[in-house]
Amino acid sequence: MSDSDERKAKAFLRDAYALVTESDTLAFYDRWAEEYDAQLERGLHYLAPSALARALARHCASNGAAVLDVGCGTGLTGCCLREIGFSTIDGLDFSAAMLEQARRKGVYRNLIETDLNGILPFDDGAYGAAISTGTFTLGHVGPEPMDELLRALAPGAVFACSVHAKIWDCKGFATKFGALQSSGAIRALEQRTGCFFEGGEPVAIYCVFQKSE
């Protein structure tokens, strides 16, 4: 990768982390949809999709479970899930342009354009597992959707997600996950700190929890 390509990739990430409003976020991802994979995979060597897919697989059998890919973007995580044996994958995202890129990968059963901060268009207990890579990060979504996501999961379903360490406390993720565990709504299966990108800082908190039976 050339120096100019590396600078472009780092500028992309810096701009993504600086997003403030929902309209700015949507415009950013619509604009970058066609170059998104190149910037993250080839430019920044994105580790999170594969790492999180493997974490989900450690606690959830791949055969039969319908998986919801939350904030699926262009489908990088969906491809990793398919590679390790998950066959029924639905994705949701609020960017139509990103979903179009995901559709081209051919790994999803359904792709749903919706706002994660609203009521999700799923029946109670519709999914046996869920995964979310890179959605809970700087300039993006806080922990507010967790209750609605749990509603869409079946009893005993497993949810794997990454959270940027810099918002773990200040945006209320630690408090939210702690409250859900204290109430008995979920139980923690795994939590570790790693990197989002090859050679990057260890600022990715990889979490796996299970909805109570």
C-alpha positions in Angstrom: 0.0 0.0 0.0 1.3 3.4 -0.9 1.8 6.3 1.6 -1.1 8.1 -0.1 -3.4 5.1 0.3 -2.4 4.7 3.9 -3.1 8.4 4.6 -6.5 8.1 2.9 -7.4 5.1 5.0 -6.4 6.8 8.2 -8.4 9.9 7.2 -11.4 7.8 6.5 -11.3 6.3 10.0 -10.7 9.7 11.6 -13.7 11.1 9.9 -15.8 8.2 10.8 -15.0 8.6 14.5 -15.7 12.3 14.4 -19.3 11.9 13.2 -21.9 13.6 15.4 -25.4 13.6 14.0 -27.4 10.8 12.5 -27.8 12.6 9.2 -24.0 13.2 9.0 -23.4 9.5 9.7 -25.8 8.4 7.0 -24.3 10.8 4.5 -20.8 9.6 5.3 -21.6 5.9 4.8 -23.6 6.5 1.7 -20.7 8.4 0.2 -18.1 5.8 1.2 -20.1 2.6 0.5 -18.2 1.7 -2.7 -14.8 2.3 -1.2 -15.6 1.0 2.4 -14.1 -2.5 2.0 -10.9 -1.2 0.4 -10.4 1.4 3.1 -11.0 -1.1 6.0 -9.7 -4.3 4.7 -6.8 -3.3 2.4 -6.1 0.1 3.9 -6.4 -0.7 7.6 -6.4 -4.5 7.8 -9.6 -4.8 9.6 -9.5 -7.6 12.2 -12.8 -7.2 14.0 -15.2 -9.1 11.6 -13.3 -12.3 11.7 -12.4 -12.1 15.4 -16.0 -11.5 16.4 -17.4 -14.2 14.1 -15.1 -16.7 15.7 -16.1 -15.5 19.1 -19.8 -16.1 18.3 -19.0 -19.6 16.9 -17.3 -20.5 20.2 -20.6 -20.2 22.0 -23.2 -20.8 19.3 -23.5 -23.8 16.9 -23.5 -22.7 13.3 -26.1 -25.2 12.1 -29.6 -23.9 12.2 -29.3 -20.6 14.1 -30.6 -17.6 12.2 -28.2 -14.8 12.8 -28.9 -11.1 12.8 -25.9 -9.0 11.7 -26.6 -5.6 13.4 -25.2 -2.7 11.5 -24.0 -5.0 8.8 -22.6 -2.3 6.5 -21.1 -3.8 3.3 -21.3 -7.4 4.7 -17.7 -8.0 5.9 -18.9 -9.8 9.0 -21.6 -11.7 7.1 -18.8 -13.1 4.8 -16.8 -14.2 7.9 -19.9 -15.9 9.3 -20.6 -17.8 6.1 -17.0 -18.9 5.9 -17.2 -20.6 9.3 -20.5 -22.3 8.6 -23.4 -20.0 9.4 -25.9 -20.3 6.6 -28.9 -18.2 7.6 -27.9 -14.6 8.0 -30.0 -11.5 7.9 -28.4 -8.0 8.0 -29.7 -4.6 9.0 -28.2 -1.2 8.4 -29.6 2.3 7.9 -27.6 3.1 4.8 -29.2 1.8 1.5 -25.8 2.3 -0.3 -24.0 0.1 2.2 -26.8 -2.6 2.0 -26.4 -2.6 -1.8 -22.7 -3.5 -1.4 -23.7 -6.2 1.1 -26.3 -7.6 -1.3 -23.7 -8.1 -4.0 -21.8 -10.5 -1.7 -24.6 -13.0 -1.7 -24.3 -14.2 1.9 -27.5 -12.7 3.3 -31.0 -14.2 3.4 -32.6 -10.8 4.0 -31.2 -7.3 4.2 -33.3 -4.7 6.1 -32.9 -0.9 5.9 -33.8 0.4 9.3 -32.7 2.7 12.1 -31.2 0.8 15.0 -32.4 3.5 17.4 -36.1 2.8 16.6 -38.4 -0.2 16.9 -37.0 -3.1 14.9 -39.2 -4.8 12.4 -38.8 -8.3 13.9 -41.1 -10.6 15.9 -40.1 -11.3 19.5 -37.5 -14.1 19.6 -37.0 -14.1 15.8 -33.2 -14.8 16.0 -31.1 -17.5 17.5 -28.0 -15.3 17.5 -26.8 -11.8 16.7 -23.6 -10.1 16.0 -22.5 -6.4 15.7 -19.1 -5.3 14.5 -18.0 -1.7 14.5 -21.5 -0.3 15.3 -20.9 0.6 18.9 -18.0 3.0 18.4 -17.0 6.7 18.5 -19.6 8.9 16.7 -22.0 6.0 16.3 -24.6 4.2 18.3 -24.8 4.0 22.1 -26.2 1.2 24.3 -29.8 2.3 23.9 -30.8 -0.3 21.3 -29.8 -3.2 23.5 -33.3 -3.8 24.9 -34.9 -3.9 21.5 -32.1 -6.2 20.2 -32.8 -8.5 23.1 -36.5 -8.6 22.3 -35.6 -9.9 18.8 -33.5 -12.7 20.3 -34.9 -16.0 21.3 -34.3 -17.3 24.9 -30.8 -18.7 25.1 -29.7 -16.8 22.0 -26.1 -15.6 21.9 -25.0 -12.0 21.0 -21.5 -11.1 20.1 -20.5 -7.4 19.7 -17.5 -5.1 19.7 -17.5 -1.8 21.7 -14.8 0.8 21.4 -13.1 1.1 24.8 -13.2 4.9 24.7 -17.0 4.8 24.9 -17.3 1.8 27.2 -17.8 3.9 30.3 -18.7 7.4 29.1 -21.5 6.3 26.8 -23.0 3.9 29.4 -22.1 0.4 27.9 -20.6 -0.8 31.2 -23.6 0.4 33.1 -26.1 -1.1 30.6 -24.4 -4.5 30.5 -24.0 -4.5 34.2 -27.7 -3.8 34.7 -28.8 -6.5 32.2 -26.6 -9.0 34.0 -27.9 -7.9 37.5 -31.5 -8.3 36.4 -30.9 -11.7 35.0 -31.7 -10.7 31.4 -28.3 -11.8 30.2 -25.2 -13.7 31.3 -21.7 -12.9 30.2 -19.9 -15.6 28.2 -16.8 -13.8 27.2 -15.1 -10.4 27.3 -11.7 -9.5 26.1 -9.8 -6.5 24.8 -8.1 -6.6 21.4 -7.5 -4.5 18.3 -9.8 -3.4 15.6 -7.0 -3.1 13.1 -3.7 -4.8 12.5 -1.0 -3.0 14.4 -3.6 -0.7 16.0 -4.2 0.1 19.7 -6.0 -2.5 21.8 -9.2 -0.5 22.0 -11.7 -3.1 20.9 -13.8 -4.7 23.7 -15.1 -8.0 22.3 -18.2 -9.1 24.3 -20.3 -12.3 24.0 -23.4 -12.8 26.2 -26.4 -15.0 26.2 -30.0 -14.1 26.7 -31.6 -15.8 29.6 -33.7 -18.9 29.0 
